[in-house]
Amino acid sequence: MGASSYKKPYFGMTGTMLNVWVAVACTTAMTLFGYDQGVFGGIIVTDSFLQTMGNPDSGLQGTIVSLYDIGCFAGAMITIVFAEQFGRKKWLIFGVIIMSIGAILQTSAFTVAHMIVARVVTGIGNGMNTSTAPVWQSETAKASWRGGLIVFSMIMNIAGFSLSNWMTYGLSFVSGSISWRFPIAFQLVFSVILLATVPWLPESPRWLIAHGREIEGIEVLVALEGEGATIDSPHILNQKLEILEAVKIEREQSPSWGAILKGKTGNTGMVKRLLLGSGTQWMQQLVGINVTSYYLPLVLQNSVGLSNTMSRLLAACNSVSYLIFSFVGLWLIERAGRRKMMIWGAAGQAVCYALISGLLSQADGTTTRGQSFGAGATTFFFVYYVFFGICWQGVPWLYPVEINSLSMRTKGAALATGSNWISNYIVVQITPTGIQNLGWKFYLIWMAFNTAFVPLIWMFYPETSNRHLEDIDKLYRDNQGLVFVLGCKEAYQTERPQRFIDAEREREEEVKRSPANHDVKDEKSVGEVEHTEYTQTK
């Protein structure tokens, strides 16, 4: 039988090419996420859609849009409970299938109840996808590619958002229900790409080894490494040992949710770090991004007084600006550090919302002077996206991974993702009613949040850039009462603290003087390794 096919899985691709195809799959999942976030912003102002749904009021519009986020939250929570037993690939495929069913249901909707159910189903699938794709990406990518690929996937999230804006703008010139049904159905293109690629790509080697499938895991490591690597290559054996050690640490040290709630988490500030990581996701929503991401055409139409067509066009142009400036954030992320980017971004966004509120209070679409104020407000909506794209798009997704210890990373990521969707739901639910009832004063709320976050980040958030993850553990072990970071230079400086650099050099010198014994039997399972080390400890 196919001995040759066994020798050449993944269509014979290895190394860089195989890594690229895994990246294509994961990036497609995040692009779909961005597309789905943006598409309803154009649909909610489409006459055919509003007529089909019985011309819902602003409160019901908010419910239709925001219940998608409840579905996403449910998908993330379901992932926490069930995903580990199925693996990264299978769970991602499940999520894509569920999301596709939701897209079909949305496309065929004729009533509000039908649309709400469809939105929740789509959200569940997206919550499963967004909780799984970044993990699969990070566990399969070459180490030197990981950070760049994860940040790039968030940039492609913006590309999906931009595509949805241009899609709904172009179809706004078409009459009938195709103007809104086609943009929703277009999500299925991404689903087809995912279903055509994910099944034949490799499972996470870390997941395979952690579940006792070491031979398969090593074969995947070899395929991902490429360049003539074999199962006996020192680099492959070293990766295997690193994975075994990481699994051992997680099993021994990862506290249960009950222990976390009781504060029994050791001496590395786990609860504080958990809250800091989740806090970045809450702040990302409360700076007001989804006031405009979901509703920018509605905002420009109702608050500024622009025509439906002009509102759509400006929203589409804004999405391109948003995408372009997000690449600046990719360049700044390590140079400026996490703290400075969040502080600068929040300060700039506060100024934007202050100016938007002031200008809209004087805007009047019936006079030349009033139209000028409206144009000024529109300009600062664009500037707001510049600040957010550079400073706030990527950091809240990176920070929970960096601030949490290895044993808390899975729980920290799950809690942060859940925080994102719940806070997202709150913002999206209140926005239409807020715009209708408060007018220009509604934007003062987001100005206040942004203003408050500047001192909050300055006082409480440690810097995580240019550091090893173990440096953060040591920082909290050595400063167990650390809450306010201003009294500890090591906690807020952008550069890696010198004592960590010196300690690393000393360890390297020690290894050179006393090389470690690498003659580890390759066929030991995780359980055997743990039992041996436990016995030796006793």
C-alpha positions in Angstrom: 0.0 0.0 0.0 1.1 3.5 -0.1 4.5 3.3 1.6 5.5 6.3 -0.5 2.4 8.2 0.6 3.2 7.4 4.2 6.7 8.8 3.8 5.4 11.9 2.2 2.4 13.2 4.2 1.1 16.8 3.8 1.5 16.4 0.0 5.2 16.1 0.5 5.6 19.6 2.0 8.0 20.1 4.9 9.8 23.0 6.6 8.9 26.5 5.4 6.3 25.5 3.0 4.4 23.5 5.5 4.6 26.3 8.1 3.3 28.7 5.5 0.2 26.5 4.9 -0.5 26.2 8.6 -0.2 30.0 8.7 -2.6 30.3 5.8 -5.2 28.3 7.6 -4.9 30.1 10.9 -4.8 33.5 9.3 -7.9 32.7 7.2 -9.7 31.9 10.5 -8.7 35.3 11.9 -9.6 37.1 8.6 -13.0 35.5 8.8 -13.3 36.8 12.4 -12.6 40.4 11.1 -15.0 40.1 8.2 -17.8 38.9 10.4 -17.2 41.7 12.9 -17.5 44.4 10.2 -20.1 43.1 7.8 -23.1 44.0 10.0 -22.0 47.6 10.2 -23.0 48.0 6.6 -26.0 45.7 6.7 -27.7 47.5 9.6 -28.2 50.6 7.5 -29.5 48.7 4.4 -33.1 49.5 3.6 -33.9 46.0 2.3 -32.6 44.4 5.5 -34.5 46.8 7.8 -37.7 46.2 5.8 -37.3 42.4 5.9 -36.7 42.6 9.7 -39.8 44.8 10.2 -37.9 48.1 10.7 -36.5 47.3 14.2 -35.9 50.1 16.6 -32.5 51.0 17.8 -32.7 48.7 20.9 -33.7 45.7 18.8 -31.0 46.6 16.3 -28.4 46.5 19.1 -29.8 43.1 20.2 -29.6 41.6 16.7 -26.0 42.7 16.4 -24.7 42.1 19.9 -26.1 38.6 20.5 -23.4 37.4 18.1 -20.9 38.3 20.9 -22.8 36.2 23.4 -22.5 33.3 21.0 -18.7 34.0 20.7 -18.5 34.0 24.5 -20.3 30.7 24.7 -18.0 29.2 22.0 -14.9 30.3 24.0 -16.3 28.7 27.2 -17.2 25.5 25.4 -13.7 25.4 24.1 -12.3 25.5 27.6 -14.4 22.5 28.6 -14.2 20.2 25.6 -11.5 21.3 23.1 -8.5 19.6 24.7 -9.8 16.1 24.2 -10.3 16.6 20.4 -7.1 18.4 19.5 -6.5 21.7 17.7 -7.4 20.6 14.1 -10.7 18.8 14.9 -11.9 21.6 17.1 -11.2 24.2 14.5 -13.0 22.1 11.9 -16.0 21.8 14.3 -16.0 25.6 14.7 -15.8 26.3 11.0 -18.8 23.9 10.3 -20.9 25.5 13.1 -20.0 29.0 11.8 -20.9 27.9 8.2 -24.3 26.7 9.4 -24.8 30.1 11.1 -23.9 32.0 7.9 -26.4 29.9 5.9 -29.1 30.6 8.5 -28.3 34.3 8.5 -28.4 34.4 4.7 -31.8 32.8 4.6 -33.4 34.8 7.4 -36.7 36.5 7.0 -37.6 37.3 10.6 -35.9 38.8 13.6 -36.1 35.6 15.6 -34.5 33.6 12.7 -31.7 36.2 12.4 -31.0 36.3 16.2 -30.7 32.4 16.3 -28.4 32.5 13.3 -26.2 35.2 14.8 -25.8 33.2 18.0 -24.9 30.1 16.1 -22.4 32.0 14.0 -20.9 33.5 17.2 -20.5 30.0 18.8 -18.5 28.9 15.8 -16.4 32.0 15.8 -15.7 31.7 19.5 -14.4 28.2 19.0 -12.2 29.4 16.0 -10.7 32.4 17.7 -9.9 30.4 20.8 -8.2 27.6 18.8 -6.4 29.1 15.8 -3.9 31.2 17.7 -3.0 28.2 19.9 -2.6 25.9 16.9 -0.5 28.6 15.2 1.8 29.1 18.1 2.3 25.4 18.7 3.3 24.6 15.1 5.2 27.6 14.0 9.0 27.8 14.1 10.1 29.7 17.2 11.5 32.6 15.2 8.2 33.1 13.4 5.7 32.8 16.3 5.4 36.4 17.5 5.3 37.9 14.0 2.7 35.4 12.7 0.4 36.0 15.6 0.6 39.8 15.2 0.2 39.4 11.4 -2.9 37.3 12.0 -4.4 40.3 13.9 -3.5 42.6 11.0 -5.3 40.2 8.6 -8.3 40.4 11.0 -8.3 44.1 10.1 -8.0 43.2 6.4 -11.2 41.1 6.8 -12.9 44.0 8.5 -11.9 46.3 5.6 -13.1 43.7 3.0 -16.5 43.6 4.6 -16.8 47.4 4.5 -16.0 47.6 0.8 -18.3 44.6 0.1 -21.3 46.3 1.8 -20.5 49.6 0.2 -20.3 48.1 -3.3 -23.6 46.2 -2.9 -25.4 49.3 -1.5 -25.9 50.3 -5.1 -27.8 47.0 -5.8 -31.5 46.8 -5.0 -33.2 44.0 -3.3 -32.1 41.5 -0.6 -29.0 40.5 -2.4 -27.5 43.8 -1.1 -27.3 42.2 2.4 -27.7 38.5 1.8 -24.6 38.2 -0.4 -22.2 39.9 2.0 -23.3 37.5 4.7 -23.0 34.4 2.4 -19.5 35.5 1.4 -18.3 34.2 4.8 -18.6 30.8 3.3 -15.6 31.5 1.0 -13.4 31.6 4.1 -15.1 28.4 5.4 -14.3 26.6 2.1 -10.6 27.6 2.3 -10.4 26.3 5.9 -12.2 23.1 5.2 -9.9 22.5 2.2 -6.7 23.1 4.1 -7.1 22.2 7.8 -7.9 18.4 7.4 -4.6 17.6 5.7 -2.3 19.8 7.8 -0.4 18.5 10.9 -1.9 18.4 14.3 0.0 20.4 17.0 3.0 18.3 18.0 2.7 19.6 21.6 -0.9 18.3 21.8 0.2 14.9 20.4 3.1 14.5 22.8 1.0 15.7 25.7 -1.6 13.0 24.9 0.9 10.1 24.7 1.3 10.1 21.0 5.0 10.8 21.0 5.9 9.1 17.8 3.3 11.1 15.8 4.4 14.3 17.6 8.1 13.8 16.7 7.2 13.1 13.1 5.3 16.4 13.0 8.3 18.2 14.5 10.5 16.7 11.8 8.1 17.7 9.1 7.7 21.3 10.4 11.5 21.6 10.8 12.3 20.4 7.3 15.9 20.9 6.0 16.8 17.3 6.3 15.8 16.9 9.9 15.2 13.4 11.3 13.8 11.9 14.5 17.4 11.6 15.8 18.4 15.2 15.1 19.6 16.9 18.2 17.3 19.9 17.6 14.3 17.6 17.3 15.2 15.7 20.5 15.7 19.0 22.3 12.3 20.2 21.2 10.7 17.0 22.4 12.4 17.3 25.8 11.2 20.9 26.1 7.6 19.9 25.4 7.8 17.0 27.9 9.1 19.4 30.6 6.4 22.0 29.8 3.7 19.4 30.0 5.1 18.2 33.3 5.2 21.7 34.8 1.6 22.4 33.7 0.3 19.2 35.2 2.2 19.7 38.5 1.7 23.4 39.0 -1.4 24.5 37.2 -4.0 25.4 39.9 -7.7 24.6 39.6 -10.3 27.3 39.3 -11.2 26.6 42.9 -7.7 27.2 44.1 -7.5 30.4 42.1 -10.7 31.7 43.7 -9.3 30.9 47.1 -6.0 32.6 46.3 -4.0 29.4 46.7 -1.7 30.0 43.7 1.8 30.1 45.1 4.1 33.0 45.3 4.3 34.3 41.7 1.3 36.7 41.8 -0.9 34.5 39.6 -4.2 36.1 40.5 -2.8 39.6 40.0 -1.4 38.6 36.7 -4.6 36.9 35.6 -6.5 40.1 36.3 -4.0 42.3 34.5 -4.2 40.1 31.4 -8.0 40.1 31.4 -8.0 43.8 32.1 -6.3 44.5 28.7 -9.2 42.9 26.9 -11.8 44.8 28.9 -10.0 48.0 28.2 -9.7 47.3 24.5 -13.5 47.3 24.3 -14.1 50.2 26.7 -11.8 52.5 24.7 -14.7 52.5 22.3 -13.5 50.7 19.3 -16.7 48.7 18.6 -18.8 51.8 18.9 -17.5 52.4 15.4 -16.3 49.0 14.2 -19.9 47.6 14.2 -21.7 50.9 13.7 -19.5 53.5 11.8 -21.9 53.9 8.9 -24.8 54.3 11.4 -22.7 56.8 13.5 -21.8 58.9 10.4 -25.4 58.8 9.2 -27.2 59.5 12.5 -24.5 61.6 14.5 -22.8 63.4 11.7 -25.7 63.7 9.3 -24.1 62.2 6.2 -26.0 60.4 3.5 -26.2 56.6 3.5 -23.9 56.2 0.5 -21.3 58.7 1.8 -21.4 57.0 5.3 -20.6 53.6 3.7 -17.9 55.0 1.5 -16.1 56.8 4.4 -16.4 53.7 6.6 -14.7 51.7 3.8 -12.0 54.2 3.3 -11.4 54.4 7.1 -10.9 50.6 7.2 -8.1 50.9 4.7 -6.4 53.6 6.8 -6.9 51.4 9.9 -5.2 48.5 8.1 -2.2 50.6 6.9 -1.5 52.1 10.3 -1.7 48.7 12.1 1.6 47.8 10.3 3.2 50.7 12.2 2.1 49.0 15.4 3.9 45.8 14.3 7.1 47.9 14.0 6.7 49.7 17.3 5.5 46.7 19.5 9.0 45.8 20.7 10.7 49.2 20.4 8.2 51.2 22.4 7.0 48.5 24.7 3.5 47.5 25.8 3.0 50.1 28.5 3.9 53.1 26.3 1.8 52.0 23.4 -1.3 51.5 25.6 -0.8 54.8 27.4 -0.1 56.8 24.2 -3.1 55.2 22.5 -5.5 55.8 25.3 -4.4 59.4 25.6 -4.8 60.0 21.8 -8.1 58.3 21.7 -9.4 60.4 24.6 -8.5 63.6 22.7 -10.2 62.2 19.6 -13.5 61.5 21.5 -13.4 64.9 23.2 -13.1 66.6 19.9 -15.7 64.4 18.3 -18.2 65.3 21.0 -17.4 69.0 20.8 -17.7 69.1 17.1 -20.8 67.0 16.9 -22.5 69.3 19.5 -22.2 72.1 16.9 -22.8 70.0 13.8 -25.9 70.8 11.7 -26.4 69.2 8.3 -28.6 72.1 7.1 -26.0 74.9 7.2 -22.5 75.3 5.8 -21.1 76.0 9.2 -22.8 73.0 10.7 -21.6 70.8 7.9 -18.0 71.9 8.6 -18.3 70.8 12.2 -19.6 67.4 11.0 -16.7 67.1 8.6 -14.3 67.8 11.5 -15.9 65.1 13.6 -15.6 62.6 10.8 -11.9 63.5 10.5 -11.3 62.6 14.2 -13.2 59.3 13.8 -10.4 58.5 11.2 -7.7 59.8 13.6 -9.1 57.6 16.4 -8.6 54.5 14.2 -5.0 55.6 13.6 -4.3 55.6 17.3 -6.2 52.3 17.9 -4.6 50.5 14.9 -1.1 51.4 16.1 -1.4 51.0 19.8 -4.4 48.9 20.9 -5.2 46.4 18.1 -2.4 43.9 19.0 -1.3 44.5 22.6 -4.4 43.2 24.4 -4.1 39.9 22.6 -0.3 39.6 23.4 -0.3 40.8 27.0 -2.4 38.0 28.6 0.0 35.4 27.1 3.1 37.3 28.3 2.0 38.3 31.8 0.7 34.9 32.8 3.0 32.1 33.9 3.2 28.9 31.9 1.0 27.0 34.3 -1.7 29.7 34.0 -1.4 30.5 30.3 -4.4 28.4 29.1 -6.7 29.7 31.9 -5.4 33.2 31.4 -6.1 33.1 27.7 -9.5 31.6 28.2 -10.5 34.3 30.8 -9.1 37.1 28.6 -11.0 35.8 25.5 -14.2 35.6 27.6 -13.7 39.1 28.9 -13.3 40.3 25.3 -16.6 38.9 24.2 -18.6 40.0 27.3 -17.3 43.5 27.2 -17.8 43.6 23.4 -21.5 42.6 23.9 -22.1 45.4 26.4 -20.6 48.0 24.1 -22.4 46.8 21.0 -25.8 46.4 22.9 -25.9 50.0 24.2 -24.5 51.9 21.2 -27.6 52.3 19.0 -29.7 53.4 22.0 -26.9 55.7 23.3 -26.5 57.4 20.0 -30.3 57.9 19.7 -30.9 59.2 23.2 -27.7 61.0 24.1 -26.4 62.2 20.7 -23.0 63.9 20.9 -22.9 63.4 24.7 -22.6 59.6 24.2 -19.0 60.0 23.0 -18.0 61.6 26.3 -18.4 58.2 27.9 -15.6 56.8 25.8 -13.5 59.9 26.3 -13.8 59.3 30.1 -12.8 55.6 29.8 -9.8 56.4 27.7 -8.7 59.2 30.1 -9.0 56.9 33.1 -7.0 54.1 31.5 -3.9 56.4 31.1 -3.0 56.5 34.9 -4.4 53.0 35.4 -1.8 51.5 33.0 0.9 53.8 34.2 0.5 52.8 37.9 -0.5 49.1 37.7 0.8 47.4 34.4 4.3 45.9 34.3 6.2 46.0 31.1 6.5 42.6 29.3 8.4 43.5 26.2 12.1 42.5 25.8 11.8 39.9 28.5 11.7 36.1 28.8 8.5 34.8 30.3 10.5 33.5 33.2 11.6 37.0 34.0 8.0 37.9 34.9 7.8 35.0 37.2 11.0 36.1 39.0 9.8 39.7 39.2 6.7 38.6 41.1 8.6 36.1 43.3 11.1 38.7 44.3 8.4 41.4 44.8 5.4 39.5 46.2 3.6 42.6 47.3 3.9 44.2 43.8 0.8 46.1 42.8 2.0 49.6 42.0 4.8 49.2 39.5 6.2 52.8 39.8 8.2 51.8 42.8 10.0 49.1 41.0 12.1 50.2 38.0 12.5 46.6 36.7 8.7 46.4 36.4 8.3 49.4 34.1 11.5 49.9 32.2 11.3 49.0 28.5 14.7 47.3 28.3 15.3 43.9 29.9 16.6 44.4 33.4 20.4 43.9 33.6 20.2 41.3 36.5 18.2 39.0 34.3 20.7 39.3 31.5 23.6 38.6 33.9 21.8 35.6 35.4 21.2 34.2 32.0 24.9 34.6 31.1 25.9 32.8 34.3 23.6 29.9 33.5 25.1 29.6 30.0 28.6 29.6 31.5 27.6 26.9 34.0 26.2 24.7 31.2 29.5 25.1 29.3 31.4 24.0 32.3 29.1 21.1 33.2 27.3 20.0 30.0 23.9 18.4 30.7 23.4 14.7 30.0 21.4 14.4 26.8 21.2 10.6 26.7 17.5 10.5 27.4 15.6 7.5 26.2 13.4 8.7 23.5 10.6 6.2 24.0 9.6 7.3 27.4 6.1 8.6 27.7 5.2 11.7 29.6 3.9 9.6 32.5 7.2 7.6 32.6 9.2 10.8 32.7 7.1 12.3 35.4 7.3 9.0 37.5 11.0 8.8 37.2 11.6 12.4 38.2 9.1 12.1 41.1 10.9 8.9 42.4 14.3 10.6 42.1 12.9 13.6 44.1 11.7 11.3 46.8 
